Amino acid sequence: MSLFSELQSRFRGSGNREVSQPKLAEPFRRLEKKMGYRFKNIRLLELALTHPSYNIKNAKKPNNQRLEFLGDSILGAVLSAKLYELYPSEDEGSLSRKRSFFARGSHLAELGSYLQLDKVIKMSPTEISHKGNRRSSTLEDAVESLVGAVYLDGGFENARKCILDWIGDLRGKLDERKGSINPKGQLQEIVQAQYPKEKIRYNLIRQSGPDHAKSFVVELCLDGKKIAKGKGNSKKQAESSAAAKAIQHLISGSLKKES
């Protein structure tokens, strides 16, 4: 038996909802309908929606973090395979950037909002009072946890179907994005895909000229290293110029410090 098969055998039900399992509340039934998937083991669904804060007084009680870890990997695998199929002539870097677009936190949070996970996530009263159930990071983590739960309950093909159904037309969304993306957004996607732990920072280093004709110079740093400078008639324009130069450095592989 493979490791994945063993994991599934521990969590999957017999194929029907057993009497010993807790009755599924109406909000969870509505969620299953939106997901397009009906759980055999409803405890997996409940676990996927159990935020770490819910059992904060008893750290030994399970929460959705392990399922989040599993779901993140499955999400990446499904997106990678689908993009590989859709774009047979594109290189690894281009495919990574496309995958990053769909796997980024804001996109997963949008999926979480669509699924209305804020209405079913189990959190501590304190977190709920601070609207933690609507926080982007909470929704993002819950989506990944649901993916992991579907995989354990119904296998890879069901998880794959859910992911692709939730996301919809990958090619269409990527084509739509082409016309609206700016250099700063493009740079952010590249960095997330290739250097996920590094941060982009824009520093205004010079501002000159009269009010009606100001000139700005911005320095772009990646993880503290100076990558590029940009000039413009506004700070935003200078940042876009610096981002465009940084993209060229990243594509060419020459991250040289600018003077």
N, C-alpha and C positions, 0 to 999 in steps of 0.2 A: 504494500500500500504506500502511495506517495505521501509526502508531507501534506500537500494540499488536500488530498483525499481524507487523510486522518483528521485534519482540521474540520472538514465538512462533516465527517461522521460524528464528531463530538457535539456539533451544534444543530445539525439538521434534524427535523422531525421525521416522522414515518411517512409523511405525504399528506396527512390530514391533521387538523387541529384537534389535539387530544383534550379530553375532559380535564386532565390535570393542569392544563395551561390556563392562565388567567384570562378572563373574558376581555376581549378587545374593546376599548372605549370607542365611542363614535368618532372623535377627532382622529384617531388612528385609522379607522376604517376609511375616512375621507382621504387621509394621506395615502393609503394604499391605492385608492382609486386614481389619485393624481399621479402617483409613481408609475402606475401601470404594472404593479406587481403585488401579488398576495402572498404573504409570508406563511410558511408551514410552521415555523417556530417563532411565535410572536414575541418570545422573550428577547430574541435577537433584535427585533424592531425597537422594543423598549430600551434595550441596552444602547442601541445606536443613538438614542435621543436622551441619554442620561449624561448631563454635563458634569465635569469633575466637582463643581461646587455643590451639587445635589447631596452628595455623601461626604461633605468636607469634614464632618466630625468623626467619620469612620473611613479612613483612607484605604482600608482593606476591601471595602465594598467596590464592586466593579463600576467603571464608567466607560465612556465611549472612546477613550484615547487609543486603546489598542485597535479597535475597529477603524479609527481614523487613519492609523499607520498603515493598516492593510488596504483600506480603500484608496489611499493616495497612490500606492503602487499599482493597483488595478486600473485606476483612472488613467495613469500615465501609460500603461501598457495598451489599453484600448485606444486611446488617442493616437499613440505612436503607430499602431497597426493600421488604423483608418487613414491617417495622413499619408503613410507609406503607400497605401493603395491608391489614394486620390491623386498624389503628386509623384508619379514614377520617375520623373527626370530631375527632381530637386535634391540638393545636397543635404547633408546632415544638419548644417547650421540653419538653413531655411526651414527644415522640418521642425527643428527644436524651437524656433521662434513662433511657428504656427501653433505648436503644442502649448507653448507658454501662454499664448493668447487665451486658450480655452481653460487651462489649468490654473490661471492666476486667481488670486483670492477674490477680487471683485466680481469676476464672472461666476465663480462658485457661489458667492453670496447672493447673486441675482437668482441663481437656480434655487437656493434656499428660500428666498422670498417667494418665488413662483410656487414652490411646494408648501408654503406657509408653515415652515418649520418653527417659526417663532411662537406659534400657537400650541405646539405639542412638545417642545423641548423641556426637559425636566431640569430645573436649576434651583439654587437656593433662593429663599424669599428676598434676600438682600440683592442678589444679582437681578432678579426680576424687577425689584423696585427701581433699580438703576437702568432698566431697559436693556439688560445684558442679553436677553433673548432676541433682541433685534440687532445686536452688534454684528458687524460684517464677519469678524473672525469666528463668532459662535456659529453663524449660518454656514460658513465655509467648512468648518470642522464637522458639522453635522451632516453635510452632504457627503463628505468623504467617508464618514462612519456608516451612512446608509449604503454606500457602494460596497463597503466591506461586509455589511450584514447581508445584503442580497447575495453576494458571492458565497458566503458560508451557508446560506439557506438554500440557494438554488443553483449554485455553480457559476462558472465563468460566463457562459453564454447568456444567462439571464442578467448578470451584471452588465455585460457588454450591451445588451439590448436596452436596458434602462438608461445607461449613460448616453448612448447615441440618440435615443428618443428624447431625453431631456434637453440635450444640446441642440438637436435639430439639424438644419442644413449647414454643415461645416463649411463647404466650399462657398456657399452663398454668403455666409457671414464674413468669411475672410475677404471675399471680393468687395463686399460693402465697406469693410474696414479700410481697404486700400485708399479709397477716396477721401477718408476723413482723418487718417492718422497723421500726426505732426512729428517732426524730428525728435522731440522730447519723449513722446509716447513710444516711438519706434526704438529709441535708445533704451528706454525702460524695459521693453520686451526682450531686447537682446541681452541686456545685463541679467534679467531674471532667468533667462534660459541658460546662459553660459557662466555667469558669476553670481549665483543666487545669494551668496552671503555678503556681497559687496554693495555699498551704498553710493548713490550719486548725489553730489552736492554742487550747487551753483553759487559762486561767490562773486558779488559785485566788487570789482577792484578799481574801477575808475568811472567817474561821471563828470562830463565837462560840457561847456557850451551854454549859451543863453537858454532861457526857458522855452522859447519857441523852436529851438533847434539843438536839443540836447543830444549828446552821444554817450553811449554806455558800453563798457567793456566788462564782460563776465568771464570768469575762469571756472571751468568744469573740472571737478575732482572725482575720481572713482576710488573709493576706499582710501581717501587721503592723498592719493597720487594725482598730480596735475596732469590732465589729459589734453585739454584743448581750451582755446580762448575764442570768444565770439564778440563781434561788435554789432551795434544796431542803434536805431533811433529811439528805442525803448528797451527796458530791461528784458521784457518778454522776447523781443526780437533778437537781442544779444544772446539770450539763453538758447533759443532755437538754432542760432548760428553755431554756437559752441557744441550743441548736441549733434548737429549735422557733421561737424568735423570729427567728433568723437566716434561716430558711427563708421566713418571711413577708416579711422585708426584701428577700430575693433575688427572690421572686415579684412583689412590688410595684415592684421596681426602685429602692427607696430605701435605699441603704446608708449610713445616717446614724450618725455617731459618737455613742455613748451616753455620758451623763454619770453 
